[in-house]
């Protein structure tokens, strides 16, 4: 017999996109830093100032931060509801709001079916992650069944 503490929360983050964007962000910072250092010594006759070098390095940091936003998605689900963090913004949903958890054919990521034909994308569960995404969907659906079973027992 399971106690209420035996239900473990589901926490999912994408895997493949993180493996790509983190090294890309590092490369962007390094490349733009090297370009910034070498910017003063150009044979073009254009005079670059220190402010131009700082701007070039800053541009590399900004582009790296933009790339790292793609690694931000996360899903946390427990008995009280779901917290979906996508590239920009975090939204909390109670299980009462969620009508279904689906992964439509050809979709890049999973979604929560909400009332009135609305849905919320769950970018943490991505099709490119293959077996990881399948296991995440199974865990999420199992948690949903547990929530419904507890509601039925009340």
Buried (B, 14 or more C-beta within 10 A) or exposed (E): EEEEEEBEEBBBBBBBBBEBBBEBBEEBBEEBBEBBEEBEEEEEEEEBEEEBBEBBBEBBBEBBEEBBEBBBBBBBBBEEBBBBBBEEEEEEBEBEBBBEBBBEEEEEBBBBBBEEEEBBBBBBBBBEBEEBBEBBBEBBBEBBEBBEEEEEEE
